[in-house]
Amino acid sequence: MNIFSIPVYYISFNVKPDLEKKLKDVGFTNVNFFKAVNGKQFDPKQLRRDNIISIRSYNDIISNRNEVAGIPSMGAIGCTLSHYELWKMCMNEFDNIIILEDDVNIDRSLTPTEISIISESLLKQNGGFVSPMTTFNNLNWGTKFWGAHFYICSKQLCKKLVENAFPIDVQVEPYMTNLLDLNQINLTFLPIYGQKVHYSSIQDLCIKCVMPNSKWFYIISFLLICILIYLCVKCFKRCFGNKCGM
C-alpha cells in the first residue's frame, strides 16, 4: 500500500497554500481542499425536526453543554457535517482517505515504522488510523481520544461512520470512539502530527463539563468554605481586639 498516494482532504473555509506545500514536501501526492460546512447557516430547531441532531445536542446548543463530549456550538455541527461528507465521499469513491483539519501541524516526514503501522491499521476490518493529541482509557468510559486533525479511514470504516452518523449527539472524536468501544470499528492510535496552538471558534470553555457530578462534593465544599470564613472572622476579631498590627 502506498500511503502517500491516498487522497488527502483538508477541511477549511479557505484554500491553504502553505499547508498544501507542507503536505507535498513530506511526500503526499494527492492533496485536496474541502470547503468546510458552515454550521452557523443552520437553524438548530430545523436540524432537530429533520433528525440531523439529537435532543441532547439541541439542548447543548441552546442551553450550553454539560459534558466535554457534547456539542459546544453550531460550528461543531458544521465540523461534524464536514467530516461526514468526506466519509461519504470515501465510501463512494475511494479505498482509503486521509482527513485533515486545517490546524494540523505537518512538521516532518513519516518514518518507515509509522508507515508500516498505518498500512496495517487500514488492512483491519473497518480499520483506520488516528494521530491524536491525547488518548486515555477508563474502566467506565472505554477508550477516548481528542484531536481529529489527522486521521486515515478505509472505505469500510467510512461506511460504518456514515451509517451511524445521525442524529449528531456528540463531537467527532467521542462518536468514533463510541463505535470503537462497541467493536464496530478498529482504530490504531499513534501521535504523528499535532495541532497548532490557536483559538477555536468551535470549542468553548466549559467549566461545568469537568466539575464533579456528586452533590456531596458541593455540600462538603460549602461547609469547608463556611468553616474557613468562620476561622478568618474569629482570627480578625482576636487581632482587632488585641489591636494587632493596628
LINWOZI-V600060 format. One line per field, one symbol per residue. ss: DSSP state (H for helix, E for strand, L for the rest). psi: psi as a letter, one per 20 degrees, with the letter a starting at -180 (. if undefined). burial: 1 if it has 16 or more other ideal C-beta (glycine too) atoms within 10 Angstrom, else 0. Layout:
ss->???
psi->???
burial->???
//
This chain:
ss->LLHHHLLEEEEELLLLHHHHHHHHHLLLLLEEEEELLLHHHLLHHHHHHLLLELHHHHHHHHHLLLLLLLLLLHHHHHHHHHHHHHHHHHHHHLLEEEEEELLEELLLLLLHHHHHHHHHHHHLLLEEEELLLEEEEELLLEEEEELLLEEEEEHHHHHHHHHLLLLELLLHHHHHHHHHHLLLLEEEELLLLEELLLLLLLLLLLHHHHLLLLHHHHHHHHHHHHHHHHHHHHHHHHHHHLLLLL
psi->pnhiippppppriqpnhgggggghhiipimpqpopqpohiiqohghhghjkhqrgggghgggjpqiqhiroirhhhghgghggghhghgghhhrhrqppqqijqnojrrqrhggggggghhiiqplqrppnrgqqqqphhhbpqqpnkioqpqrghghgghghjhqqphrrgghgghghghjkhrppppoogpaqqprppigrrongihjqqiphhghggggghgggggghggggggggghjloj.
burial->001101111111000100110110000100101101101001010011000111011111100010011111111111111111111011100101111111110100010000101100110101111111001000000001111111111111111111001101111111111111000011111001111000000100010000000000000000000000000000000000000000
//
